[in-house]
């Protein structure tokens, strides 16, 4: 088994005690080893390793469908942020919506009590995307056509 982190993939031996494991990053060939750290840095590294081990235990105790639903809602939020941008970032929103849909559609009847909420959220974010993508925009500015006409009228009046 392995654990993926931003620093790369690391093998995980479930039979080994995490308290005896070296702190994260100590095996990095380009970085300092645990022995190169000052006593204070070693103590802090051990504290961080203990916090990570505790977090992993809490995650392991949480049903997977709850964790997956939480991540799916993160994708919903990401899509909403891109749709709410001025101008809306439709390509970026589509990536988040497709990823959200991939999770919800691939796990029918496996998301527990969260499934109905996730399906409703997916339908709502898809509708918002369709409404925003159907609005005519100025291809150069991304501003809705109605808004650019008002802006042109206002600028003419100012002249």
Secondary structure, 3 states (H helix, E strand, C coil): CEEEECCEEEECCCCCCCCCCCCCCCCCCCCCCHHHCCHHHHHHHHHHHHHHHHHHHHHHHCCHHHHHHHHHHHHHHHHHHHHHCCCCCHHHHHHHHHHHHHHHHHCCCCCHHHHHHHHHHHHHHHHHHHHHHHCCECCCCCCEHHHHHHHHHHHHHHC
